């Protein structure tokens, strides 16, 4: 029965042979498939459980299956938010000898849901806003990697709940392309398709009584386009300022952090008009900053403290003209020239009120605040003295 069956996979999965590949997916029996929430798809999709892992099987043309499989592998190597490909099954024939379409097998994304399963029977405007925010961030992240989606929609996306918000993941890449640098025209096409598809999907929900008839689906589609442009500009635009305005570097980094992006690289150059700032963002996982600070400096810090410290180290590297220097060397120099002198400047009677990392974090926060008020970069020594006088001496001694 499986004489001509071919399995293309980077990792051997013998259990795949146990599935009834001689049957069209729509005829697979309930004893093989698993009932899990699935979105609307132009192709037949079934879920199965093999070796305690849930897999999604999609019936699709052979050329497209291989294209999507390779594209998803490339996106996974780039750490893009998407499903993980497992195999392509080709050479399928029915028991009567009729050729069957190929099948793409991916791992099911744990704890994820299609948008219709999130909506259930009723939906609030806040839920729509959160889904659109998540899809916008996903689209920007993919575009930063050079990925052209070609068919952006809620249906081609999976969502995970994330502390009151949602994170979005690419689930359908059959129309996608990966480029070295994505052109503005390709990005504009994706945005236009996303807007059109989202409006249509929300109107379908209105027709089904899930969304109120008065719901403005067109406004939501326009909202995605506007949010995309704002986020893209925040992540990729250059900003010019005077050398005395270092606080503006901190303000830019803060905005990126609030959007969920780490400043992976920070480069600065001087020109006739002053100084230009260029930021290349990179999304990181939980605990990234605390681990990175421990590795570079030996400081045991909480995650938000670590993020603030890493921002300061990156800023120090750029301001001191060491953009090409290894971060480990810059971090050691930062400890010697910035962190340790700052902590030593705190009077002995106050030094035990807070851990050094928290103390330094608060000083940086205070420095940013007073620099923004003053409109120029307040020197660290002055910021420390202001922090001692205006903050630290008013803090209760029992901490």
C-alpha positions, 0 to 999 in steps of 0.5 A: 500500500505504501510502496511509493510513499515518500516522506521528506523530513529533517528528522525521522518520524517512523510513527507517520507511517501508521497513518492512513495515507491511502485515504483522502484526509476528509475520509480519515476515521475518528479513531485516527484524528483528534477534535481540536479547534481549527480555523477556516482553510481552503484545504482539508486539515486534520489533527492527529496525536502521535507519540503524545504530540499533536500534529496538523496534517494539511492536504495540498499540492506537492509543489506547494507543500514542499515550498511551504515546508522549506519556507517554514523551516527557514522561518524557524531558523530565523526564530520567527513566530510560526508553526514548526514543519515536520514533514511532507508526504508525497507518492500517495495513492488510494486503494484503487490506485488513484493519486492523492494530493501531498500532505504537509505535516506541522506540529500543533502550536500548544495552547493556540487558538484560531480567532473564531474559537477565541470569539466563541458566541460573543465578542467585545471590542476590546478582544478585537483590538487585542487580536488586531494588535497581535496580528500587527506585531506579527506582520511587522516582525515577519517583514523585518525578517524579509518575509512576504506573506501574500495572504495575511488574514486572521484565518491564517494566524493562530493566537495565544493568550499572553497576560491579558493580551494575545501573541500571534503566530503564522500558520499558513505560509503557502503564498509566502516568500523570503527576501534578503530585503523586503521592498516597500511595494511588497509590504504595502501589498501585505498591508492591503491584503490584510486590511481587505481580508480582516474586513471580510472576516469581521463582516462574516462574523456580523452575518453570523450574529457573533458581532453586532450589526453596528460594529464598524469592520472597515474601521478595524481594517483601517486600524491595522494599517495605521498601527502597522505604519506607526510601529514600522516607523518606530522600529526602523526610522532614524532620529537626529539629535544633539550630542547633549540630548542622550536622554532622547536615546533612552526615550526611543529605547523605552518606546521600543521596550513598551512595544515588546522589542529589545534593542539588539543593536544600537549604532550612532554616527556624527554628521553635519546635522548632529548625531543620527540614531539607528535601532535594529530591534529583536524580540526576546524571550522571558528572562533574557535580560537577567541571564544576559546581565549575569553572563556579562557582569555577574550581577544578579538582577530581575528582568526589568532591572536587567533590561534597563541595565542592558539598554545602558550598556548598549547606549554606553557602547554607542556613545563611547564609539565602540559599536564594533567592540565585543559586548563582553569587553564593553560590559566590563568597561561599563562596570568599571566606569559607570556602575561601580562609581555610581554605587560608590557615590551613594553615602554609606548610610543609604547603601543598604536600603536597596540592592545595588542593581535596583539602586542603579536602575532607580538612578537611571530612571531618575536621570532620564526623568530630570534630563527630559525635564531639563531638555538636555543630558544631565551628567551622571554625577549630578543625577546621583546627587539629585537622586540622593537628595530628592528620592533616597533620603526620603525613603524609609530606612526599613526596606 
